[in-house]
Amino acid sequence: MPRLALYAIAVCVLAVVAAVFSFVQGSWLGIVWVLLAGLSSNMAWFYLRRHRAGLSPAAVTTPAVRADGPVGRDAVGQPWTAQTGSAGRQNR
């Protein structure tokens, strides 16, 4: 299991304990702890899925780049490259 996933799970558990403690004390600050628990839970899930897929951190965050420039999609979903500009039209 990746180290960052373990840290995120630990933060999640501690945030849930803090939320319960806050609500028992009558403080509405527990809502912040619940939100932190949700965020850290999602982070743990992300790191576990990435680990199971065997992806490196660079593979997840690096955009696709080809010899003719970056590749993507425009606002309507058409393929876009730096060479063609927008939706397959050649820049002249």
Order of alpha helices (4+ residues) and beta strands (2+ residues): alpha-alpha-alpha-beta-beta-beta
